[in-house]
Amino acid sequence: MRRVLRPALAALMIGVALCGAALVPHDPLLPLGAPWGPPSGDTPLGTDALGRDVLSRVLAGGRHLTGTAGLAALIASATGIAGGLLAGWRDGPVSRALSALADLLLAIPLLLIAMLLAVTLPGTVAVVAATVCGGAPLTLRIVADAVRRVRTAGYVEAALGRGESGPAILRREMLPALAGLAGQDLGARFVVALQIAAALSLLGLGLAPPAPDWAAMIRENLGGAGLNPAALVAPAAALALLCLAVSAAGHAAVARSRGPR
């Protein structure tokens, strides 16, 4: 049951983050009352620093972060899996070069990479590039180790005996065996990309005001935490719940690939 509920919860959270703007009770850009007003019947989560409805801004504030993180995760995971298959299938100069590049990128703090990229590239491109630089090397090493463990397995030996080429074996034999690992890795890359996007937005390098954005809402409402805590807690909780749901779905993908015990 948990293996079904976790992906469903992740899908629900992602759906709300991407499509929540269609559910807003008020215009998230227009003030409705005094700054940091308390919850009321018309504004269940109160108002923010400019008197805008917090609930409406939370519902509309996850689209950009989630879309950017999803794109970055797909590119980083695909890059890492492709590199891991290549590095793990056959030892040689290419494998050593890929492993050395991965080690070099992993030695540099990810937030430093993200900040350097953010001042030279547009926000979305910076998040994608930082996720690839920080996430793909981890994926590469994990996949390469997995490929090395199974490349002498019986079904791989049988495929070689039939005269199948290396790329065909990787595509037909290795990739299906790595499906669960790939699902978990995609979830992990998504969480990392979401953290990078949120961090850059907190530093003022994300969407320009007054666009609703969960991370920007945290920065904008720090000063009113004592007047209306919901303005600060609600976007932070939305970020945390999305990360937890996607991570749980990734673990469920690995459990499903291993089968019942």
C-alpha positions in Angstrom: 0.0 0.0 0.0 2.8 2.4 0.9 4.4 1.8 -2.5 1.2 3.1 -4.1 0.5 6.0 -1.7 4.0 7.5 -1.9 4.0 8.1 -5.7 0.3 9.2 -5.5 1.2 11.8 -2.8 4.2 13.0 -4.8 2.0 13.3 -7.9 -0.6 15.2 -5.9 2.0 17.6 -4.5 3.5 18.3 -7.9 0.1 18.7 -9.4 -0.9 21.3 -6.8 2.5 23.1 -7.2 2.1 23.3 -11.0 -1.7 23.9 -11.2 -2.4 25.6 -7.9 -2.8 29.0 -9.7 -6.1 27.8 -11.0 -7.4 27.3 -7.5 -6.6 30.7 -6.0 -9.5 32.4 -4.2 -8.1 35.9 -4.8 -5.6 37.5 -7.2 -2.2 36.8 -5.6 -0.9 40.2 -6.8 -3.5 42.5 -5.3 -3.6 43.7 -1.7 -6.7 42.7 0.3 -6.0 44.3 3.6 -3.3 45.5 6.0 0.2 44.0 5.9 0.6 40.8 7.9 -3.1 40.7 8.8 -4.2 37.7 10.9 -6.2 34.8 9.4 -9.9 35.6 8.7 -12.8 34.1 6.9 -11.8 35.8 3.6 -8.1 35.1 4.1 -7.6 31.8 5.9 -3.8 32.2 6.1 -3.9 36.0 6.6 -2.1 38.5 4.5 1.6 39.1 3.7 4.0 42.0 3.8 1.9 43.9 1.2 -1.5 42.8 2.4 -1.9 40.1 -0.3 -3.7 36.8 0.4 -1.1 34.3 1.7 -3.2 31.2 0.6 -3.5 32.5 -2.9 0.2 33.2 -3.2 1.1 29.8 -1.7 -1.2 28.1 -4.3 0.3 30.1 -7.1 3.9 30.2 -5.8 5.2 26.7 -6.7 4.9 26.6 -10.4 8.2 28.1 -11.4 10.2 26.4 -8.7 8.7 23.0 -9.5 8.9 23.3 -13.2 12.5 24.4 -13.0 13.4 21.6 -10.6 11.7 19.0 -12.8 13.6 20.1 -15.9 16.9 20.3 -14.1 16.3 16.8 -12.5 15.5 15.2 -15.8 18.6 16.6 -17.5 20.9 15.9 -14.6 19.6 12.3 -14.1 19.8 11.5 -17.8 23.3 12.9 -18.1 24.5 11.0 -15.1 22.9 7.7 -16.2 24.4 8.0 -19.6 27.8 8.7 -18.2 27.5 5.9 -15.6 26.6 3.4 -18.3 29.6 4.4 -20.4 32.0 4.5 -17.4 30.9 1.3 -15.9 30.6 -0.9 -19.0 34.3 -1.0 -19.9 37.3 0.2 -18.0 39.7 2.4 -20.0 40.7 6.0 -20.7 37.1 7.2 -21.2 35.9 5.6 -17.9 38.9 7.1 -16.0 38.3 10.5 -17.6 34.6 10.5 -16.7 35.3 9.4 -13.1 38.0 12.1 -12.7 35.6 14.8 -14.0 32.9 13.6 -11.6 35.4 13.7 -8.7 36.4 17.2 -9.6 32.9 18.5 -9.7 32.0 16.8 -6.4 35.0 18.5 -4.8 33.5 22.0 -5.4 30.7 23.1 -3.0 27.4 23.0 -4.9 26.1 26.3 -3.6 29.3 28.0 -4.8 28.7 26.6 -8.3 25.1 27.7 -8.2 25.9 31.2 -7.1 28.7 31.6 -9.8 26.3 30.4 -12.4 23.5 32.5 -11.2 25.4 35.8 -11.8 26.3 34.8 -15.3 23.2 32.9 -16.5 19.4 33.4 -16.4 17.9 31.9 -13.3 16.3 28.8 -14.8 19.5 28.0 -16.8 21.6 28.5 -13.7 19.5 26.0 -11.7 19.7 23.4 -14.5 23.4 23.9 -15.0 24.1 23.8 -11.2 22.0 20.6 -10.8 23.9 18.9 -13.6 27.2 19.9 -12.2 26.3 18.9 -8.7 24.0 15.9 -9.3 25.1 14.2 -12.5 28.5 13.2 -11.0 26.8 11.4 -8.1 24.4 9.6 -10.5 27.4 8.7 -12.7 29.3 7.1 -9.9 26.2 5.2 -8.6 25.2 3.9 -12.0 28.8 3.0 -12.9 29.2 0.9 -9.8 25.9 -0.8 -10.5 26.9 -1.6 -14.1 30.3 -3.0 -13.0 28.5 -5.4 -10.6 26.2 -6.8 -13.2 28.3 -6.8 -16.3 29.5 -10.3 -15.5 26.0 -11.6 -14.7 24.6 -14.6 -16.5 22.1 -12.7 -18.6 24.8 -10.2 -19.8 27.1 -13.1 -20.7 24.3 -14.7 -22.6 23.7 -11.5 -24.5 27.3 -11.2 -25.4 27.3 -14.9 -26.5 24.5 -14.1 -28.9 26.7 -11.5 -30.5 24.8 -8.4 -29.2 26.7 -5.2 -29.2 27.6 -3.2 -26.1 25.1 -0.4 -26.7 22.3 -2.9 -27.3 23.1 -4.8 -24.1 23.1 -1.5 -22.1 19.8 -0.5 -23.6 18.0 -3.8 -23.4 19.5 -5.5 -20.4 21.1 -2.8 -18.1 18.5 0.0 -18.3 15.5 -2.2 -17.2 17.6 -3.5 -14.3 18.4 0.0 -13.3 14.8 1.3 -13.5 14.3 1.5 -9.7 17.6 3.1 -9.1 16.9 5.6 -11.9 13.5 6.5 -10.3 15.1 7.1 -6.9 17.9 9.1 -8.5 15.4 11.3 -10.4 13.7 12.1 -7.1 17.0 12.9 -5.4 18.0 15.2 -8.3 14.6 16.9 -8.1 15.0 17.6 -4.4 18.5 19.0 -5.0 17.3 21.2 -7.9 14.4 22.5 -5.8 16.8 23.4 -3.0 19.1 25.2 -5.4 16.2 27.1 -7.0 14.9 28.0 -3.5 18.3 29.1 -2.3 18.8 31.4 -5.3 15.4 32.8 -4.9 16.0 33.5 -1.2 19.1 35.5 -2.3 17.0 37.5 -4.7 18.2 35.7 -7.8 14.8 34.1 -8.7 11.5 35.4 -10.0 11.2 39.2 -9.9 8.6 40.6 -7.6 5.6 40.7 -7.4 5.4 37.2 -8.9 4.4 34.6 -6.2 7.2 32.3 -5.3 7.5 30.1 -2.2 11.1 30.9 -1.5 10.7 34.6 -2.1 7.7 34.6 0.2 9.9 33.3 3.0 12.3 36.2 2.4 9.6 38.8 2.1 7.8 37.8 5.3 10.6 37.3 7.7 9.9 40.7 9.3 6.3 39.9 10.0 6.8 36.4 11.6 5.4 37.7 14.9 2.4 39.3 13.4 1.3 36.6 11.0 3.4 33.4 11.3 1.4 31.7 8.5 2.9 34.1 5.9 6.3 32.5 6.7 5.3 29.0 7.7 3.0 28.2 4.8 5.5 28.6 1.9 8.2 26.8 4.0 5.8 23.9 4.7 4.9 23.7 1.0 8.6 23.4 0.1 9.2 20.8 2.7 6.2 18.7 1.9 7.1 18.6 -1.8 10.6 17.5 -1.1 9.5 14.8 1.4 6.8 13.5 -1.0 9.2 13.2 -4.0 11.9 11.6 -1.8 9.4 9.0 -0.5 8.3 8.3 -4.1 11.9 7.7 -5.1 12.3 5.2 -2.3 9.1 3.5 -3.3 10.4 3.1 -6.8 13.5 1.2 -5.5 11.3 -1.0 -3.3 9.0 -1.8 -6.2 11.9 -2.7 -8.5 13.2 -5.2 -5.9 9.8 -6.9 -5.7 8.0 -8.3 -2.6 9.9 -9.7 0.2 
